[in-house]
């Protein structure tokens, strides 16, 4: 008989770093956030837009805001223009 | 005696396992994409019985085949599935006691001497071998005193049939068989046909010196095979090392830089596996699952066995350019390792203590948090405007 070693194959599923997480955001009439996860926004430091992959079936349309919350936390949130909803994201 | 198990059109049969309904329709294995290295004009692979009945032959030009049978369906090759299915078959044969030498996909040889006593005779042993392969593959077995004669016998046997050629019958058996059984280039067949030589017996009847002079070393080898081939024993293979690492991407990847980085991680992780310890890599394979559902695989034998991640990565990286479509999973397999070798230790290993403490720390984290809790971050597209596509984290359990 021919002996075989045990199964030594391994499948690693890579995960994404900086994956967006759903956030509870209240916004003004012009779309700027005034509350993020129940914390008031003290200042909006920066705002930018990302339009990408418009040639695919899953285009990326995002409006980003870098905000400082009342607790002093600096965070980045975006509004997803394609699917709707607000998200926080690290590394943006 | 030497037995040969043959499964004609193995790659097509393996690819059709995903779409079994096509097996009854005119279908053929699609040629390699034009432009890939080693391919000239697109030639058809193996074909189904329905396609053969419609006049399509393996090796036909694609245009000619489609003109002959407009209903012909082309099946994408799935080399990874074919390799896996073949490995399963070879293992089944090994599990029932045969020391198998797999010559190519769908063709394997083994000696019957040892197993005849195990199963109570030649025929019961061969029946056991066919049962191990399974009826779905339409395998056939040829047995003879020489390797080539066994292959020839398997080539003319019907599905599920055992064909035994005794030594005294070998010459008479081989004589009427076509020259296409010989491993010759197309132009050699044409040259022989132009000389009026169409059967193995006709070639075997020619003086050896004259054949060598006219057709060179290839012709001399073919002449030797036409006379039955050299007497040589079959040596069973060493089971493959089976060390494989795969990386599944969150979305299809076509960017070569991303793939190169993923390859680097996979090579390092595979080399770090404890099963590899103190052994060098002799043969390695790179495989991928394509976004279209097919697969791709290239294997490579290193000039010198190595355990250096950089050398292996440099050897494999150019193959990434041959990928025909974006990939959803990349895979590195260490197919063959050398025997364990002694390792030259350093008198004062630089940073060895730090590394050892770090390794211990990581081991403790894994023990308390479970497998997959320690990851490596791999930058794959740092230029991307979408933050979550810039880097991946890959679990490390080594």
Interface residues (C-beta under 8 A of the other chain):
Chain A: X1 X2 X3 X4 X5 X7 X8 X9 X10 X11 X12 X13 X14 X15 X16 X17 X18 X19 X20 X50 X52 X53 X60 X89 X90 X91 X92
Chain B: X91 X94 X95 X97 X99 X236 X239 X242 X243 X244 X245 X246 X247 X248 X249 X250 X262 X269 X273 X275 X375 X377 X378 X385 X386 X387 X388 X389 X390 X391 X392 X393 X394 X395 X397
